[in-house]
Amino acid sequence: MKILIIEDNVYLLQGMKEYLSAEGYFCELATTMGTALEKISLYEYDCILLDISLPDGNGLSVLQKLKELNKAEGVIIISAKDSLDDKLKGLEIGADDYLTKPFHLAELSMRIRAVIRRRTFNGNNLFKYGKITINVNEKSVFYNEMLVEQLSPKEFDLLSFLISSPKRVLSKGSIAEHLLGDHADMFDNFDFVYAHVKNLKKKLKQAGCINYIHTIYGMGYKFEKP
């Protein structure tokens, strides 16, 4: 799962990144509204952590831009301002939640999981498709009630990305961006995408799950039950 952290406090920014990275999230950072606007215009995220008070403007402008772009990212406002007006305005524009500084990182992680669960899996901890069951909280996968061999964080993210859009062809570029964010631009080809898909298919096959991930040559991959 990919997170964009928009925060100008470098110490808090690094603290959130280290904690969430250890939780298995891929984190990108922005310390200004300008950088944040550029990133949301170019990339997609599962959740955005948004500080309202930024050095070059009000973070609520980022929310407004997401709305204009018809983006579906979940947004949690993180601000030192314990103002009801700010909270209500942010929620009205489209934020999913509001967390006031200071806060415990464990609570932040819990809020992120809740937002992603609502956005991606309709609020369920367990998501089922065909004979596949994904436990969002435990990051475990079952096929026909049999535990699939432990997936790496990237393999779990890949499966979650594919299964959240069944029957839809996802391009190799969109998968690369989902897994690596703007770092995907550093690669000249999609060999790492092929490798993750191959490993995921292998682990699913070992559990008896075959023919769910379909290669659409020249385009990408489609997840569909046989």
Rosetta blueprint (number, residue, H / E / L):
1 M L
2 K E
3 I E
4 L E
5 I E
6 I E
7 E L
8 D L
9 N L
10 V H
11 Y H
12 L H
13 L H
14 Q H
15 G H
16 M H
17 K H
18 E H
19 Y H
20 L H
21 S H
22 A H
23 E L
24 G L
25 Y L
26 F E
27 C E
28 E E
29 L E
30 A E
31 T L
32 T L
33 M H
34 G H
35 T H
36 A H
37 L H
38 E H
39 K H
40 I H
41 S H
42 L H
43 Y L
44 E L
45 Y L
46 D L
47 C E
48 I E
49 L E
50 L E
51 D E
52 I L
53 S E
54 L E
55 P L
56 D L
57 G E
58 N E
59 G L
60 L H
61 S H
62 V H
63 L H
64 Q H
65 K H
66 L H
67 K H
68 E H
69 L L
70 N L
71 K L
72 A L
73 E L
74 G E
75 V E
76 I E
77 I E
78 I E
79 S E
80 A L
81 K L
82 D L
83 S L
84 L H
85 D H
86 D H
87 K H
88 L H
89 K H
90 G H
91 L H
92 E H
93 I H
94 G L
95 A L
96 D L
97 D E
98 Y E
99 L E
100 T E
101 K L
102 P L
103 F L
104 H L
105 L H
106 A H
107 E H
108 L H
109 S H
110 M H
111 R H
112 I H
113 R H
114 A H
115 V H
116 I H
117 R H
118 R H
119 R H
120 T H
121 F H
122 N L
123 G L
124 N L
125 N L
126 L E
127 F E
128 K E
129 Y E
130 G L
131 K L
132 I E
133 T E
134 I E
135 N E
136 V L
137 N L
138 E L
139 K L
140 S E
141 V E
142 F E
143 Y E
144 N L
145 E L
146 M E
147 L E
148 V L
149 E L
150 Q L
151 L L
152 S L
153 P H
154 K H
155 E H
156 F H
157 D H
158 L H
159 L H
160 S H
161 F H
162 L H
163 I H
164 S L
165 S L
166 P L
167 K L
168 R L
169 V E
170 L E
171 S E
172 K H
173 G H
174 S H
175 I H
176 A H
177 E H
178 H H
179 L H
180 L H
181 G H
182 D H
183 H H
184 A H
185 D H
186 M H
187 F L
188 D L
189 N L
190 F L
191 D H
192 F H
193 V H
194 Y H
195 A H
196 H H
197 V H
198 K H
199 N H
200 L H
201 K H
202 K H
203 K H
204 L H
205 K H
206 Q H
207 A L
208 G L
209 C L
210 I L
211 N L
212 Y L
213 I E
214 H E
215 T E
216 I E
217 Y L
218 G L
219 M L
220 G E
221 Y E
222 K E
223 F E
224 E L
225 K L
226 P L
